[in-house]
Amino acid sequence: MSDELQSRTCTPCRGDVPPLTKAQAQRQLAQTPAWTLSDDGRCIERSFTFGNFKDAMSFVAKLGDLAETEGHHPDICFGWGWARVTWQTKKINGLHDNDFIMAAKTDGLAPR
Ligand SMILES: C[C@H](O)[C@H](O)[C@H]1CNC2=NC(N)=NC(=O)C2=N1
């Protein structure tokens, strides 16, 4: 399930496709069950915990590198012992398969 998503790479989104509907997003969420769909169905979010600030910042740095590699970028908040990641495709103000691919890849970066 999410292994399949983790193995995929993002496709450039030129903004010429509609966002996933809330029902489509809910179906996709089955592959990334640790993530929460927003009420408006336009983004997915997950919080992570760490033992200290350094580990949280290291996770954020790795996620930033991944985002640059994939050309698809999250919103990230973080602090001592925590990080919150939100995925949305800004160009379409909603969710795209890329967001679920990146959510699965984000899970792969998190400490077990
Ligand atoms: C040209 C560049 O690839 C695009 O602007 C990308 C960059 N990263 C992006 N990240 C996200 N989350 N949404 C986008 O629409 C987006 N567009």
The ligand as an ORCA input file, in Angstrom:
! r2SCAN-3c Opt
* xyz 0 1
  C       7.722     25.083    -10.908
  C       7.574     24.282     -9.608
  O       7.839     22.941     -9.858
  C       6.145     24.356     -9.156
  O       5.832     25.694     -8.904
  C       5.892     23.539     -7.867
  C       6.891     23.752     -6.759
  N       6.472     23.049     -5.552
  C       5.148     22.954     -5.261
  N       4.738     22.463     -4.085
  C       3.432     22.409     -3.746
  N       3.061     21.904     -2.566
  N       2.505     22.863     -4.596
  C       2.775     23.368     -5.806
  O       1.862     23.787     -6.540
  C       4.168     23.400     -6.211
  N       4.541     23.809     -7.413
*
